[in-house]
């Protein structure tokens, strides 16, 4: 607004039903500012309207609606994903000009990428345009009918029986053994195990009380991202006894860095897992070359070719090689996934498994429970046999079997 007592000239005008004003020392200056303002309004450079660019609204959406509800690393990844896949493609478009075709093309360009990436991108696109509709900036949401393209489901899986056997063998001697068992026997997330202190173990009732986790990308220990992450998980008796034997002070981390009594960082926990995974692969029968695990034939140099060939071209080594390739692909999350499949095998109801795993959405738990493995099939077969015997030959609960 101009200061009182000055001879400013004011020009009033409307654009799409809204009133605006521009000021100048002269009528000519005020009119020039009006022209500039109209240009900015028409190009979505100022104001909140359907004429604003997707880039302006996308950044506004992230800052206003997502920054406060996501951790530092999560928000950084979200803004990078928005820039790389959405804003770089349609950032210059007006919101009102975006159609479902534009958005579907963005998703289709990600075909073959990981399922996790496609799901996150799709949620982000839907969030941006759904909020624009809720805020009455656009009359309809062009993201409503989006279809996800084919995705790479990734390597998330449970341990095989052979892998579990080798993992348990290494747990008995490796310094990461207790940490690995917390994920395998209690299903905790990696960040949740890092945050644990001895005060979080209820030794009387045999439970681990999860109330916090390390935020990925930072060294902050804070509450879980969702309330579902707060839970109490039973600890198997043998594992509880092992924890009891090394019990520390209530405020000390259960799984500290080896060099000092401090919580792990992203770097140190990755190193811990790498060391444990290497020990497991050696337990599986892995061979090494110059200290490195040989997972596949790699020629470091011509003079080393014969040595490497001798190591790899071993008929007895082929089944070991297959196991190593599979195990070399997994992350600590496979231990948590194994816990989830163990719950399914044990017949734990879906709603209880959802609580123990700290899932917000029961569908996340159901996606694991619906995965069928050989062990589940054999267990079902045993149950059918028992039912058959209890109800008479050739019938199960009164139903004839042909």
N, C-alpha and C positions, 0 to 999 in steps of 0.2 A: 504494500500500500504506500502511496506517496505521503511525504511528511506534510503536516498541517502548515499552511501559509505559503506553500510553493505553488507555482502556476503550472501544474501538470495538466496535460490534456488526456482525457480518458475516452477510450473507445469500447463500447459494449457490443457483443455479438453472441449469437447462439450457434452451437454445433451439435447436431443430433439431439436436440431438445434440451441441452444444457447451456447455461449462461456462462460467458467468459468475459474478462476485461483485460485490456492492455493500456499501458500508460506511456507518455513521452513528453518531452519538453515542447514539442510541436505536434500539430496534427499529423504531419508527414511521418514523424518518428513513431507515433502511436499506431498509425496504419501499417507501417513496415513491420512492427512487432506483431500486429494482428495476422499479417500474412505468414510470418514465421510460425506463429502459434497454430494457425490452421494447418500448415504443412506438417507440423509435429503431431497434431491430433489425427490427421488423415493417415499418417504413417505409423501410428501407434507408439510414438516416441515419448509421449507424456500421457498422464491420466491412466485410469483403469477402465478399459473398454475392449470391445471385440476387435478394435482396430490395432491394439497393441500387438507387438510381435511375439511369437512363441518364445523367443529368447528372453525378452523382458518378463513375460509371465512365468516362464519356467524358473528363472532365477528368483522371482518374487515368491513362487510356490515353495521352492526349496528353503529359502531363508525364513519364511513365515510359518510354514506348516510342518517342515521336516527337521530343521536344525535342532530344535529343542527336544525332540523325541528320539534322537539317534546319538550313538556314541561318536567320538571324534573320528575314528577310523571309518566307521560305517557311513557317516555323513560325507567324508572325503571321497569314499568310493562311489557314493550315490551321485555327487556332483560331477565326478569324472565320467561316470556312465552316461549321465544326462548330456554332457558336452559332446562326448565321442559319438553317441548313437542317435540322439534326438536333435539337439541344438545345431549340430554341424549339418544335419540333413534338412531341417525345416525351420531353423531358428529365425530366418528372415521373413517367414510367412506371417501374415496376420492370423490371429486366432480364428477369426471368422472364415478364413479361407481354407483351413485344414479339414480334410475329409478322412473317412475311415481308410480309404485307399492309401493315402500318404503314410498313415501309421502302420498299416499292414505291411507295406513295403519295407519299413524300418525293421520290423520283426522278421520278415522273410529273408532279409540280408544276413540274419544271424543263424540261419538253418545250419545244423551240424555242430553248433557250439554247445557248451554244457547246458544241461537242463536248468541248473541253478542260475546261470547267467540270464537265460531267456526268461525265466520266471521273475527275476528281479527287474529286468528291463520292462517286462509287460506290466508289472505292478506300478512301476514308476510312470509309464505312459498313462495308464489308467488314472493314477492319482492326479497327475497334472491336469488332465482334461475333465475328470469328474469334478474336481474342485472348481474349475472355471465355470462349469454348468451350475454347481451349487451356489457359487457367488454371483450367478446371473450375468456373467460376462458374455457367455455364449448360450444360444437357445437350446442346443442339444449336445450330447457327449459323443464325439466321433469314435471314441475308444470302446464303446459298449460291445460291439460285435467282433472284437479282435480274436483271431485264432492263433495259438502258438504253433510255430513251425516244428518240424522234426528236430529233436535234440539228442545230444550225446548224453546218455544217462550217467556217465562217469564211473568212478571206481568205488563208490561207497558200497560196502558189503560187509557181511559178517566173516569172521575167521573160519577157515575150514578146520576140520578136526585135526588134521596134521599140523596146521599152523598153530592152533591152540596148544597142542602138545608141546611144540617147540618153544612157544612163548612161555608156558608154565615152567619148563626146564630152565630157561634163562632167568626167569623171575626169582628163582631160588638163590641165584649167585650174583646177579647184576644189581648195582646200586639203584637202578631205576625200578626195580621189581615191585616195591610197595606202591609206587606211583601208578604203574601200569595196572596193578590189581584193583586200584580204586576205580579206574575206568571200566575194567572188565567185569568186576564183581558188583559194582554199585551204579554203573552207567553214567558217571558224572562227565560233564564236558571238560575239555582241557583247561579252559579258563577258570572253571569252578574248582578244579583240583589245585591250581596254582594259589588260589585265594584261601584255601583251607588252613585253619590253625587248629591246634590240639583242643582248644575249647569248643570246636565244632563237632567233636566226637562225643556222643552220649554212650559211655562205656557201660552204664547200668542197663540200658534198654537195647544196646547194640545197634545204634543208628548214627548215620552221618547227617548233620543238620546243615543244609545248604541255604545260605542267606546272602551270599555275595559271590562275585566273580571278577577276574581281572579283565579289564576292557581291552579288546584287541587293538593293537597299534599304539597303546600307551602303557604306562606302568601303574595306572589307577586301579585300586581295588574298590569296587562299588556294588550296589545292589544289582541283581540280575536285570536284564533288559525288560523282562515281563514278570508279573507277579507269580506266574506259573513256575518260574524258576526257583521260588522259595518252597522248600519241601524237606521231608525227612525220609531218608532211604535206609532200609535195613542192611546191616553188614553181616555177611556169612560168618559163623562162629570161628572158624580157623583163621580167617583173615583178621577178625577182631582181636584174636589172641596175639597175632603177629604185631598189630598196631600197639597193643597194650605193652608188649615187651620193649618197645622203643619210645614209649610215651614221653612227651616233653612238656614244657610249661604251656599253660593255656593260650598265651598270646604268640607263641612261636609257630612259624609255618610248619606244617607236617612234611612238606616236600620242598625244603630250601635248596638254594644253590650250594654246591659242594664246597665252594671256597669261603662262603660267609653265610650267616644265618639271616638270609633275606629271601623274599619271594622271587621266583623266577621271572625273567623277562621273556619276550618273544624269542629273542636270539638264543638265550640259554636253554629254554625248554625245547627248542628245535634241535639244538645240539644234543640234548639228553635223549630225545627220541631217535635221532640218527645213530647214536652210539648203541642204543638198545636194539634197534632194527638190524644193525650190523652184526651184533652178537647172535640174534635169532637166525640170521642167514648163515652164519658160520655153524650154528647148531644144526641147521638143515643140511649141511654138507657143502656149503659154498667153498669155492676155491678162490685164491687171491692172486693178484699179479701186482708186484711192486706196492703191496700194502692195500690195494683197492679190491673190492669185491668184484669178481667177474660175473656179470649177469648176462652179457651177450658178447659175441665175438667182436672185439674192437681192436684194430691194428694201430698201435701207438706209433710205430715206425717200422720200416722194412726189416731192420735187424732183429726186431722183437717178434716178427711174424711167426717164426717156427715155435718160439716158446709159447705164444698165445694159442697157437693151433694145437699144441700138445695138451694144453690145459683144457681146451674146449672140446676137441674131437675125441671124446671119451664116451663110448656107448652107455656106460653105466651112469654117466653124468647127465644124460638127457632128462630123466624124470626130475632130478634135482634142479636142473636149469629151469624147467617149467614152473616148479614151485617158487623158485627165487624170483622169476619175472613177475609172478602174481603178487608175492609178498612185497616186492620192491615198490609196487605201485600204491600201497595203502598208506594211510595216515593214522594217527591216534584215534580218529573218529571211528575206525573199524572196530575198536574195542567197545565203544558205546553201542554201536550197531549190533555187536555180538550179544551184549547184555540184553538188548531189546528182543532179539530172536530167542534168547534163553527164556525170557519172560513168556513169550508165545509158546515155546515148547513145554514150559511148565504149566500151561493152562491159565496163566494170570489174566483176568478179564481186561478188556481193552481200556476201560475207564481208569482202572488202577494203574495199568502200564503208563497211561498218559500222565498221571500224577507223578509216578516214580521217575519218569524221564524228563519231567519239567516241560512238557509240550503245552503250548497255548491252544493249538488246534488239534482236536482228536484225529483229524484226517492225516496229520503228520505221522501219528502213531499207527494209524490203520495202514498207511502205505508200507510200513515195515512189517506189520502183522500179516499182510496179504502176500508177502514174498514167501514162496514155497521152496524148501530145500529137501534134499534126500532124507535128512533126519526127520523132518516133519511128516514126510510120506510114510516112512517106516513106523513112526509112532501111530499114525492113523491106522495103518495096517494092523498093528498089534491090538489097538482098541477094537477094531472090527472083529478080530479073532476072538477076543474076550467076550464081546457082545454075542457073537455067534454061539459060543459055548454056553453062555448063561441063559440063552433063550431057546436052546435046542438046535440040533444040526439043521443047517439049511435055512435058518431064519434069523433075522436081526430085528428085534422089537416087533415081532409078528409079521415081518415082511419076508416073503419068499425070495431066496437067492437062487438064480438059475446058473 
